Amino acid sequence: MKSEKNHLWGGRFKEPTDEFVKIFGASISFDKVLALYDIEGSIAHATMLSEVNVLSSAELKQILKGLDQIKNEITNNQFNWSIDLEDVHMNIESRLTEVCGDPGKKLHTGRSRNDQVTTDIRLYLRDQVRLIILEVERLLNALLDLAEHEKETIMPGFTHLQAAQPISFGHHLLAYFEMFKRDRERLQESFKRINTMPLGSAALAGTSYPIDRQRTAELLGFERISLNSIDAVSDRDFAIEFTANASLIMMHLSRFSEELILWSSAQFEFISLPDSFCTGSSIMPQKKNPDIPELVRGKTGRVTGNLMSLLTLMKGQPLAYNKDNQEDKEPLFDSVDTIYNCLRIFADMVPTIEANKDNMYRSALKGYTTATDLADYLVKKGLAFRDAHNVVGKAVSYGLKENKDLSEFNIEELKSFNSLIEKDVFDVISLEGSINARNHLGGTSPKQVSMAIKAGRKSIK
């Protein structure tokens, strides 16, 4: 067993750490993801310490040279990670002391692992959010392109998964555009809370050294500085907020996935997904399974679970920092990786979706999807809406008995339900007439879809 002297905090301890306790308490297996951000933070911290004369220029030079060497070792997979040193911070600091001697021991002056780790996480998350926003934007553009191509494709719109009214497929796709546009806005709005610097808060009360937090923030590109040292080291709201945003994105991806799964089935046959995004069956040779949408739908649960983990992690903690917070990283890292990969694969897949226009159209002819249009027609002729609703209900009942859609009725059949109906009704109860009539802001007419696409492109520039 190694001596406790190997621990950088072991001065007051007389007994070595139990071997299983050492393994149980170590975080190096997952927090080494933060290594390069830890070095970035250390470079800024050391630079600031030199500028306020806590470190000499010679010491700073040695520290920066040593950190650069360690960065290269990590980048080239030559760094020897040690579980005895618990975490990414102690591993790097220990190696720095090996490389440059006593100056390495001075790097931690004026800071604590408490403010160091939350700084690292914020630096990491700041970069990841930027990358995730780019994938959201790729998906948004893919949806706009597909909507442009399918703006005149007619499909049934559903409520309760029952055919409701005819809509443009492009209009339906733009509903997802709106969802993901809100997701992008939420990520952008939360970025300022992520981009707040806690470094300088030390363990919880600040430090007695003459640090310049504004200078450190400037070096690290932080927009704001935390204003309360206790809150700064114990706050994980920014990570929870990100994971909540990620959960919303995954929920939207899952809803889209569900529709792609339904639409690509033999029962719907609304769309076709390319072979490259599907798999087959080991026993049924005819199968073409929409595995990618199914996997994304399944992965939604883990991101939502990560959000619950972080909320539960924080709910009972007294101020300030507690060891519990070691458990914040794995849910956060997993959410980052999951959301990025799911967005990436959807942004790749959406442009490959092919609409089966004929099947969509035929499906829209079923279920009396223009019944509301007939009711509106009668209202415009002077009938009260409730009376019109009753008339059309009787017409639908007749159609069900005769196995006819409203558009298949002849004029005599239609007039038998109300004398206000004239030949111009056929312009209203056709699928084309129905969607073209909804020519207002937010409506499903192809003209409005084109305008929405144009506005959408402008909104995400």
BALO-496502 format. One line per 3 residues: their letters; for each residue z, x, y of C-alpha. Coordinates in nm, 3 decimals. Last residue first. Example, Ala and Ser with C-alpha at 12.3 -4.5 7.8 and 13.67 -1.06 7.14 Angstrom:
SA	0.714/1.367/-0.106 ~ 0.780/1.230/-0.450;
REM end
This chain:
KIS	-3.953/-2.877/3.330 ~ -3.762/-3.139/3.131 ~ -3.783/-3.431/3.373;
KRG	-4.151/-3.377/3.459 ~ -4.257/-3.405/3.095 ~ -4.054/-3.722/3.060;
AKI	-4.206/-3.878/3.372 ~ -4.556/-3.824/3.232 ~ -4.447/-3.958/2.893;
AMS	-4.290/-4.262/3.057 ~ -4.611/-4.332/3.251 ~ -4.816/-4.315/2.932;
VQK	-4.567/-4.543/2.755 ~ -4.591/-4.787/3.046 ~ -4.969/-4.808/3.010;
PST	-4.939/-4.834/2.630 ~ -4.713/-5.139/2.676 ~ -4.362/-5.093/2.533;
GGL	-4.151/-5.157/2.842 ~ -3.915/-4.917/3.020 ~ -4.064/-4.993/3.360;
HNR	-4.284/-5.298/3.321 ~ -4.596/-5.384/3.125 ~ -4.453/-5.584/2.840;
ANI	-4.759/-5.807/2.821 ~ -4.961/-5.526/2.665 ~ -4.724/-5.524/2.366;
SGE	-4.765/-5.895/2.292 ~ -5.134/-5.919/2.371 ~ -5.210/-5.639/2.130;
LSI	-5.007/-5.801/1.854 ~ -5.178/-6.137/1.915 ~ -4.949/-6.419/2.026;
VDF	-5.035/-6.405/2.396 ~ -5.413/-6.388/2.399 ~ -5.408/-6.654/2.129;
VDK	-5.216/-6.886/2.360 ~ -5.518/-6.910/2.589 ~ -5.646/-7.185/2.362;
EIL	-5.383/-7.432/2.482 ~ -5.019/-7.509/2.398 ~ -4.857/-7.761/2.632;
SNF	-4.899/-8.031/2.366 ~ -4.617/-7.891/2.156 ~ -4.573/-7.847/1.781;
SKL	-4.900/-8.014/1.684 ~ -5.070/-7.801/1.948 ~ -5.020/-7.495/1.725;
EEI	-5.176/-7.656/1.420 ~ -5.468/-7.785/1.625 ~ -5.524/-7.444/1.779;
NFE	-5.555/-7.272/1.443 ~ -5.260/-7.079/1.305 ~ -5.333/-6.722/1.191;
SLD	-5.165/-6.560/1.493 ~ -4.848/-6.746/1.403 ~ -4.846/-6.580/1.061;
KNE	-4.930/-6.801/0.764 ~ -4.766/-6.848/0.424 ~ -4.793/-7.228/0.452;
KLG	-4.420/-7.288/0.408 ~ -4.329/-6.981/0.610 ~ -4.571/-7.086/0.879;
YSV	-4.416/-7.432/0.900 ~ -4.071/-7.281/0.947 ~ -4.218/-7.047/1.210;
AKG	-4.362/-7.347/1.397 ~ -4.025/-7.525/1.380 ~ -3.852/-7.220/1.528;
VVN	-4.123/-7.204/1.793 ~ -4.041/-7.556/1.909 ~ -3.666/-7.490/1.910;
HAD	-3.700/-7.174/2.118 ~ -3.924/-7.361/2.361 ~ -3.655/-7.626/2.400;
RFA	-3.396/-7.356/2.463 ~ -3.630/-7.183/2.710 ~ -3.699/-7.496/2.916;
LGK	-4.069/-7.592/2.908 ~ -4.277/-7.537/3.222 ~ -4.591/-7.362/3.099;
KVL	-4.424/-7.026/3.162 ~ -4.150/-7.140/2.925 ~ -4.413/-7.227/2.664;
YDA	-4.564/-6.876/2.681 ~ -4.218/-6.721/2.660 ~ -4.159/-6.912/2.334;
LDT	-4.495/-6.797/2.199 ~ -4.411/-6.437/2.295 ~ -4.075/-6.467/2.122;
ATT	-4.255/-6.569/1.802 ~ -4.480/-6.262/1.823 ~ -4.302/-6.076/1.541;
YGK	-4.354/-6.359/1.297 ~ -4.220/-6.151/1.006 ~ -4.548/-5.997/0.901;
LAS	-4.828/-5.900/1.137 ~ -4.630/-5.589/1.237 ~ -4.649/-5.475/0.876;
RYM	-5.026/-5.491/0.884 ~ -5.031/-5.279/1.200 ~ -4.796/-5.018/1.059;
NDK	-4.997/-5.005/0.738 ~ -5.321/-4.956/0.932 ~ -5.176/-4.689/1.162;
NAE	-5.044/-4.464/0.887 ~ -4.888/-4.219/1.129 ~ -4.898/-3.846/1.059;
ITP	-4.592/-3.632/1.131 ~ -4.681/-3.261/1.166 ~ -4.572/-3.231/1.531;
VMD	-4.224/-3.358/1.431 ~ -4.165/-3.090/1.165 ~ -4.129/-2.769/1.370;
AFI	-3.900/-2.926/1.632 ~ -3.712/-3.087/1.344 ~ -3.668/-2.749/1.173;
RLC	-3.536/-2.586/1.488 ~ -3.304/-2.870/1.575 ~ -3.146/-2.859/1.229;
NYI	-3.114/-2.480/1.238 ~ -2.948/-2.476/1.582 ~ -2.713/-2.762/1.499;
TDV	-2.599/-2.601/1.176 ~ -2.551/-2.250/1.312 ~ -2.352/-2.365/1.615;
SDF	-2.147/-2.613/1.413 ~ -2.062/-2.346/1.155 ~ -1.954/-2.102/1.424;
LPE	-1.730/-2.365/1.583 ~ -1.574/-2.481/1.257 ~ -1.518/-2.117/1.152;
KDE	-1.382/-2.006/1.487 ~ -1.105/-2.249/1.573 ~ -0.881/-2.161/1.277;
QND	-0.748/-1.848/1.449 ~ -0.613/-2.097/1.698 ~ -0.328/-2.183/1.464;
KNY	-0.186/-1.840/1.548 ~ -0.053/-1.991/1.867 ~ -0.139/-1.931/2.234;
ALP	0.053/-2.117/2.507 ~ 0.172/-2.387/2.512 ~ 0.279/-2.623/2.235;
QGK	0.022/-2.705/1.967 ~ 0.020/-3.048/1.806 ~ -0.329/-3.179/1.888;
MLT	-0.516/-2.850/1.888 ~ -0.609/-2.809/1.523 ~ -0.662/-3.183/1.481;
LLS	-0.924/-3.186/1.754 ~ -1.084/-2.875/1.609 ~ -1.096/-3.014/1.255;
MLN	-1.228/-3.352/1.372 ~ -1.514/-3.177/1.551 ~ -1.585/-2.970/1.241;
GTV	-1.598/-3.290/1.035 ~ -1.861/-3.431/1.272 ~ -2.057/-3.110/1.218;
RGT	-2.010/-3.132/0.840 ~ -2.109/-3.496/0.824 ~ -2.433/-3.446/1.014;
KGR	-2.537/-3.197/0.747 ~ -2.625/-3.486/0.517 ~ -2.873/-3.645/0.758;
VLE	-3.024/-3.302/0.815 ~ -3.054/-3.256/0.440 ~ -3.219/-3.595/0.395;
PID	-3.463/-3.532/0.682 ~ -3.559/-3.201/0.516 ~ -3.571/-3.336/0.162;
PNK	-3.832/-3.604/0.219 ~ -3.909/-3.626/-0.154 ~ -4.261/-3.639/-0.292;
KQP	-4.234/-3.783/-0.643 ~ -4.524/-3.846/-0.879 ~ -4.424/-3.574/-1.128;
MIS	-4.087/-3.733/-1.210 ~ -3.871/-3.486/-1.404 ~ -3.802/-3.185/-1.181;
SGT	-3.886/-3.389/-0.872 ~ -4.090/-3.270/-0.578 ~ -4.014/-3.121/-0.238;
CFS	-4.097/-3.202/0.123 ~ -4.141/-3.021/0.454 ~ -4.437/-2.806/0.348;
DPL	-4.593/-3.104/0.170 ~ -4.663/-3.266/0.505 ~ -4.479/-3.585/0.605;
SIF	-4.671/-3.913/0.597 ~ -4.588/-4.215/0.804 ~ -4.567/-4.594/0.790;
EFQ	-4.578/-4.612/0.411 ~ -4.303/-4.875/0.411 ~ -4.214/-4.953/0.048;
ASS	-4.380/-4.635/-0.074 ~ -4.128/-4.438/0.132 ~ -4.232/-4.225/0.432;
WLI	-4.103/-4.481/0.683 ~ -3.763/-4.509/0.520 ~ -3.700/-4.135/0.508;
LEE	-3.842/-4.087/0.858 ~ -3.617/-4.369/0.979 ~ -3.306/-4.215/0.828;
SFR	-3.397/-3.875/0.968 ~ -3.424/-4.017/1.321 ~ -3.077/-4.166/1.284;
SLH	-2.951/-3.835/1.146 ~ -3.107/-3.636/1.429 ~ -2.931/-3.864/1.677;
MMI	-2.599/-3.824/1.496 ~ -2.657/-3.449/1.482 ~ -2.707/-3.436/1.857;
LSA	-2.392/-3.643/1.909 ~ -2.196/-3.411/1.680 ~ -2.327/-3.108/1.869;
NAT	-2.201/-3.257/2.194 ~ -1.860/-3.310/2.034 ~ -1.874/-2.954/1.903;
FEI	-1.949/-2.827/2.253 ~ -1.663/-3.029/2.397 ~ -1.427/-2.900/2.129;
AFD	-1.525/-2.541/2.207 ~ -1.481/-2.595/2.581 ~ -1.150/-2.772/2.525;
RDS	-1.014/-2.467/2.346 ~ -0.754/-2.381/2.608 ~ -0.452/-2.173/2.500;
VAD	-0.531/-1.843/2.671 ~ -0.662/-1.995/2.994 ~ -0.404/-2.273/3.013;
ISN	-0.119/-2.026/3.038 ~ -0.308/-1.797/3.278 ~ -0.388/-2.076/3.523;
LSI	-0.688/-2.049/3.754 ~ -0.962/-1.959/3.506 ~ -1.243/-1.773/3.677;
REF	-1.586/-1.923/3.750 ~ -1.954/-1.836/3.723 ~ -1.910/-1.569/3.455;
GLL	-2.179/-1.302/3.450 ~ -1.976/-1.042/3.264 ~ -1.975/-0.781/3.541;
EAT	-1.913/-1.046/3.808 ~ -1.626/-1.192/3.608 ~ -1.472/-0.846/3.579;
RQR	-1.508/-0.795/3.955 ~ -1.345/-1.129/4.033 ~ -1.064/-1.046/3.794;
DIP	-0.968/-0.733/3.988 ~ -0.667/-0.589/3.809 ~ -0.367/-0.432/3.984;
YST	-0.155/-0.408/3.666 ~ 0.141/-0.646/3.638 ~ -0.047/-0.875/3.402;
GAL	-0.105/-1.249/3.359 ~ 0.152/-1.486/3.216 ~ 0.002/-1.592/2.882;
AAS	-0.082/-1.286/2.667 ~ -0.326/-1.133/2.920 ~ -0.458/-1.382/3.176;
GLP	-0.694/-1.111/3.297 ~ -0.985/-1.241/3.091 ~ -1.004/-1.622/3.105;
MTN	-1.358/-1.637/3.249 ~ -1.531/-1.974/3.291 ~ -1.886/-2.011/3.156;
IRK	-1.789/-2.262/2.890 ~ -1.688/-2.511/3.157 ~ -2.010/-2.446/3.348;
FSE	-2.212/-2.495/3.028 ~ -2.072/-2.844/2.970 ~ -2.323/-2.998/3.210;
QLR	-2.619/-2.821/3.052 ~ -2.515/-2.924/2.702 ~ -2.464/-3.283/2.815;
ERD	-2.802/-3.289/2.988 ~ -2.976/-3.160/2.674 ~ -2.809/-3.429/2.466;
RKF	-2.918/-3.691/2.718 ~ -3.276/-3.568/2.677 ~ -3.224/-3.586/2.301;
MEF	-3.145/-3.955/2.317 ~ -3.422/-4.034/2.566 ~ -3.680/-3.855/2.350;
YAL	-3.552/-4.053/2.053 ~ -3.640/-4.376/2.234 ~ -3.969/-4.212/2.325;
LHH	-4.064/-4.215/1.958 ~ -4.037/-4.594/1.955 ~ -4.257/-4.620/2.263;
GFS	-4.520/-4.402/2.094 ~ -4.509/-4.631/1.794 ~ -4.596/-4.912/2.035;
IPQ	-4.400/-5.228/1.974 ~ -4.437/-5.558/1.793 ~ -4.126/-5.776/1.793;
AAQ	-3.839/-5.841/1.551 ~ -3.909/-5.736/1.193 ~ -3.572/-5.720/1.020;
LHT	-3.381/-5.392/0.989 ~ -3.095/-5.567/1.175 ~ -3.327/-5.536/1.474;
FGP	-3.671/-5.395/1.416 ~ -3.986/-5.312/1.607 ~ -4.303/-5.368/1.409;
MIT	-4.578/-5.114/1.459 ~ -4.878/-5.082/1.689 ~ -5.042/-4.746/1.758;
EKE	-5.156/-4.739/2.121 ~ -4.907/-4.472/2.234 ~ -4.950/-4.271/1.914;
HEA	-5.104/-3.945/2.042 ~ -4.895/-3.947/2.359 ~ -4.584/-4.025/2.153;
LDL	-4.660/-3.725/1.931 ~ -4.688/-3.495/2.232 ~ -4.375/-3.636/2.394;
LAN	-4.177/-3.598/2.071 ~ -4.290/-3.235/2.032 ~ -4.192/-3.166/2.393;
LLR	-3.843/-3.303/2.335 ~ -3.810/-3.105/2.012 ~ -3.900/-2.780/2.185;
EVE	-3.656/-2.870/2.464 ~ -3.375/-2.925/2.213 ~ -3.462/-2.586/2.062;
LII	-3.437/-2.419/2.404 ~ -3.105/-2.594/2.466 ~ -2.977/-2.446/2.139;
LRV	-3.064/-2.094/2.251 ~ -2.881/-2.135/2.583 ~ -2.587/-2.291/2.401;
QDR	-2.571/-1.990/2.170 ~ -2.554/-1.740/2.455 ~ -2.267/-1.921/2.628;
LYL	-2.097/-1.975/2.295 ~ -2.075/-1.602/2.231 ~ -1.950/-1.515/2.579;
RID	-1.699/-1.801/2.558 ~ -1.580/-1.689/2.217 ~ -1.536/-1.331/2.337;
TTV	-1.336/-1.443/2.641 ~ -1.118/-1.659/2.416 ~ -1.055/-1.357/2.198;
QDN	-0.966/-1.118/2.480 ~ -0.731/-1.357/2.656 ~ -0.505/-1.381/2.352;
RSR	-0.584/-1.033/2.222 ~ -0.403/-0.917/2.532 ~ -0.515/-0.753/2.856;
GTH	-0.390/-0.521/3.128 ~ -0.418/-0.199/2.930 ~ -0.610/-0.255/2.607;
LKK	-0.851/0.027/2.679 ~ -0.574/0.286/2.706 ~ -0.558/0.373/2.335;
GPD	-0.927/0.460/2.340 ~ -0.860/0.711/2.618 ~ -0.621/0.885/2.376;
GCV	-0.883/0.983/2.117 ~ -1.256/0.929/2.172 ~ -1.404/0.835/1.834;
ETL	-1.091/0.762/1.632 ~ -0.945/0.567/1.925 ~ -1.267/0.365/1.949;
RSE	-1.247/0.293/1.576 ~ -0.901/0.148/1.618 ~ -1.011/-0.060/1.917;
INM	-1.311/-0.196/1.728 ~ -1.115/-0.293/1.420 ~ -0.830/-0.429/1.630;
HVD	-1.062/-0.664/1.820 ~ -1.265/-0.780/1.517 ~ -0.957/-0.892/1.328;
ELD	-0.688/-0.799/1.080 ~ -0.680/-0.419/1.097 ~ -0.585/-0.395/0.730;
ISW	-0.894/-0.607/0.654 ~ -1.104/-0.308/0.753 ~ -1.467/-0.318/0.868;
NFQ	-1.651/0.012/0.826 ~ -1.939/0.010/1.072 ~ -2.274/0.134/0.945;
NNT	-2.457/-0.200/0.954 ~ -2.710/-0.064/1.208 ~ -2.598/-0.301/1.483;
IEN	-2.233/-0.231/1.404 ~ -2.276/0.146/1.415 ~ -2.485/0.120/1.732;
KIQ	-2.217/-0.086/1.902 ~ -1.955/0.163/1.788 ~ -2.149/0.448/1.951;
DLG	-2.184/0.249/2.274 ~ -1.813/0.177/2.267 ~ -1.738/0.548/2.233;
KLI	-1.964/0.643/2.521 ~ -1.808/0.373/2.737 ~ -1.458/0.488/2.649;
QKL	-1.538/0.855/2.713 ~ -1.693/0.778/3.052 ~ -1.404/0.553/3.146;
EAS	-1.156/0.827/3.063 ~ -1.346/1.074/3.282 ~ -1.362/0.821/3.568;
SLV	-0.985/0.783/3.544 ~ -0.836/0.457/3.418 ~ -0.588/0.245/3.613;
NVE	-0.767/0.346/3.933 ~ -0.879/-0.007/4.038 ~ -1.242/0.087/3.973;
SLM	-1.150/0.246/3.642 ~ -0.976/-0.068/3.522 ~ -1.283/-0.273/3.627;
TAH	-1.514/-0.054/3.420 ~ -1.276/-0.074/3.125 ~ -1.270/-0.455/3.139;
AIS	-1.648/-0.480/3.173 ~ -1.707/-0.247/2.878 ~ -1.439/-0.426/2.677;
GEI	-1.601/-0.765/2.732 ~ -1.938/-0.638/2.614 ~ -1.770/-0.472/2.314;
DYL	-1.604/-0.799/2.217 ~ -1.936/-0.975/2.264 ~ -2.096/-0.728/2.023;
ALV	-1.823/-0.792/1.767 ~ -1.800/-1.172/1.793 ~ -1.958/-1.238/1.453;
KDF	-1.683/-1.004/1.330 ~ -1.470/-1.318/1.357 ~ -1.564/-1.437/1.008;
SIS	-1.436/-1.190/0.748 ~ -1.224/-1.020/1.013 ~ -0.986/-1.314/1.035;
AGF	-0.688/-1.172/0.849 ~ -0.379/-1.386/0.795 ~ -0.428/-1.474/0.429;
IKV	-0.539/-1.123/0.335 ~ -0.239/-0.958/0.499 ~ -0.007/-1.228/0.368;
FED	-0.147/-1.153/0.022 ~ -0.064/-0.785/0.058 ~ 0.283/-0.843/0.205;
TPE	0.308/-0.668/0.540 ~ 0.501/-0.343/0.540 ~ 0.868/-0.340/0.633;
KFR	1.024/-0.171/0.936 ~ 0.833/-0.351/1.211 ~ 0.891/-0.280/1.582;
GGW	0.600/-0.036/1.620 ~ 0.349/-0.231/1.411 ~ 0.116/-0.369/1.680;
LHN	-0.171/-0.126/1.628 ~ -0.133/-0.170/1.255 ~ -0.187/0.151/1.058;
KES	0.183/0.229/1.109 ~ 0.250/-0.057/0.869 ~ 0.185/0.194/0.592;
KM	-0.091/0.128/0.344 ~ 0.000/0.000/0.000;
REM end
